[in-house]
Amino acid sequence: MTSSRDKNIAVFLYQALMGLLYPFVRLASLLSGSSSLRERLGFYSEKDKEKISVGYNVWLHAASAGEVNAITPFCQILRKAKPEARIILTTTSQTGKKIALEKGVADAVFLAPLDMSGPLKRAFQAFRPVMVLVAETEFWPNWFLRAGRNGIPLLLVNGRISEKSFPTYKRLKALFAPALNCFSECMVQTKTDMERLADLGVSEKRIFVAGQMKYDLSTPDVGEVEKFKSALGLQKPDILFTLGSVREGEDDLLLPLVPEILRFSPDVKLLIAPRHLKNAAVFQEKLKRINQTSVLRSELEKGSKGERVVVLDTLGELSLAYALSRAAFVGGTLVPVGGHNVMEPTLCLVPVCFGPYTSNVKEAAEALTQSGGGFLLKNASELPGLFQRFLDEGFAKEAGAKGFVSVAAMRGTTERTVQRVLQHWTIN
């Protein structure tokens, strides 16, 4: 059992380390002239600070693109409930920031401040939050401790602690426990997440199992789907299969299967979406090595030469690809990542395939498998056989409908979460 003294020592050492690192990061910012690093140090333009200088600000943090997509409906509902409040969104990744700006998720979007005293002080002074919301699993000790010290409601929304990260948090419990106890309430996805938080010292009275917001994602706009269909050059007889959110390591398992899948029928086309866009060119080069022609999505605007394989290298279009697909595979599941959003194709009435590593989406994967709308692969070599079954349009439609029903029954988390957040609203 960790003593209060041990916790204080751990926090002191962490803060001391961050303090020692700060001058070097500041120097790197000055030498590089990086606007991104300057923003992460809490130096905002006067114009940006002026925009958020009056009224009520809610500071919401979502680490990357996946979290931004998941909390978009939450932001929409919160805005309707509190139109007088301004949402300031911070992200850890540039991609997350770009998507947030494109979607208009928040009133202002910034890169998150580094977990250091100076950057955090500047961020709190600029943002003036009446409430701080943290999405999913971004735990930063100094940030939470400062929010707690300022007496600002600090809430975890759509919270989760992955199987992979939990042992690390457990080893560093002396550091994280004081920070996590600054939360006014933790709204988590599953009972397992609740148990892990409790194991890290958070009182169960302040933990609520709300469910997962990803179930509440809306289906893509019909007009946008049609535009994307035209861009891909899909015709009536074409059958599109999508490999979505493919991670490093999975590409070496899946890309060699592409020629086999294409041999099913001349009408079959494939869209392959790397989880990280920087890998699009890498995927294309690997396809070239097996004599498989492909085209980058960004090059389609120049005119296609009839390639049957498209590698997605643009943001925000994976959901459109799912909507046009006969069936889909969702990555992060053939390698021990824990799985990406297996519900996204299902919301478009599209059957979904995934590998055995689904700890991040366990509840949904189990529901989909049991309903007959999701198909578990023991290994990558089973995928062509499954896709071949989906050449039967009737079978595919039936499976897609079953999956949709199972996921639809799990929706409503976003509305529940907003209502609980509003209970902590202290501004009249």
Residue, then its C-alpha position, 0 to 999 in steps of 0.5 A: m500500500t502506497s503511503s501519503r508520504d510516498k505519493n508526495i515524494a513521487v509528485f515532487l520528483y515528477q514536478a522537479l523533473m519537469g522543471l529541469l526539462y523546461p529550459f531545454v524545451r524552451l530553448a528548442s522552441l526558440l532555436s527551431g521557431s516551431s509554432s507548434l512547440r510554442e503553442r504547447l508551451g502556452f504562448y498564444s497569439e493576442k488575437d487568439k487570447e482575445k477571442i476567448s477573453v470573455g464569457y464562460n469557457v469549457w476546456l475539453h481535451a481529446a488526445s488524437a483523431g479518434e478521440v476527437n471523432a468520438i466526442t464530436p456528438f458530445c460537443q454538439i449536445l453540450r452546445k445545445a444545453k449550454p449555448e452561453a458556454r464556449i468550448i475550447l478543445t486541446t489535442t495532443s496530435q496535429t492530426g487531431k487538431k486538424i480534424a477538430l478544425e475541419k469539423g468545427v467541433a469547438d469554438a477554439v482549438f489548440l495543441a495541449p500545453l506540456d505538463m509543466s508549470g509554466p505552460l499550464k499556468r499560461a494555458f489556465q490564464a488564457f482559457r479561464p475554464v469554468m470546467v475541465l473535461v478530459a476524454e478517454t485516457e490522457f492522464w497528466p499529473n501536473w495538469f490535474l493537480r493544478a485544476g484541483r488546486n484552482g477548485i475547477p470541476l475536473l471530469l473524465v468523460n468516455g474514460r478508459i484505462s487500456e489493458k496495455s497502459f494499466p500496469t504502468y499506471k499501477r507501477l506509478k500509482a504514487l504519482f498518479a493517485p493524487a492527480l486522479n483524485c482531483f477528478s470530481e467524477c470519472m465517467v468510464q466506458t466499462k465496469t473493467d475501467m471502473e475497477r482499474l480506476a478504483d485500484l489506482g485509488v479513486s473512490e468508487k463513489r466518484i466513478f460512473v459507468a456511462g458506456q462508450m460514446k463511439y456507439d453514438l457516432s452518426t452515419p456519414d452524410v449521404g451527399e458526401v458519400e455520393k461525392f466519394k463514390s464518384a471520386l473512387g469511380l465506383q459503378k453499379p456492379d462494383i463491390l468495394f471491400t475496405l481494410g480500415s485503420v491498418r496498423e504497422g505490422e498488420d500491413d505485412l499480414l494483409l497486403p499479400l492477400v490483396p491479389e487473392i481477394l481481387r481474383f474473386s471477381p473483376d467487380v471487386k475493388l479494395l480500399i486500404a486505409p492506414r491508421h497513420l497517413k504517413n504510411a500510405a506511401v509505404f503501403q503503396e510501395k509494399l503493394k508494388r513489390i508484389n506486382q499489385t498496382s494501386v493509386l493514392r486517394s489524393e491522386l484520383e483527382k488527376g484521373s484514375k487509370g483503372e486501378r482496383v486498389v486505392v490507398l487512403d491518404t486523406l483525412g476524414e473519409l474512412s467512414l465514407a468508404y465504410a458506407l460504400s463497402r460490401a464488408a470491412f475489416v477494422g485494424g489494430t486487431l491482428v496485432p496487440v494494439g487492442g482494436h479500433n472502432v469496430m462499430e463504425p462500419t456497423l452503423c452503416l449496416v456493413p458487416v465487420c471483420f476483426g482479429p483477436y486483439t480487441s481489448n479496447v473494444k471488447e464489449a462491442a466486438e463480443a456483441l457483434t460476434q454474438s449477433g452475427g454482424g461481426f466476424l472474428l478472425k483467428n489470423a489474417s489468412e481467414l480474411p479472403g474466405l470471409f470476404q468471398r462469402f460477402l460476394d453474396e449481397g443478401f448474406a452481407k445485408e443480413a449480417g450488416a442489419k444484425g450488427f446494426v441492431s446489436v450496436a443500436a441497443m448500446r447507444g445513448t452514452t453521449e446524452r447520459t454523459v452530458q446530463r452528468v456533466l451538467q450536474h457539475w455546472t456551477i455557473n448560474 
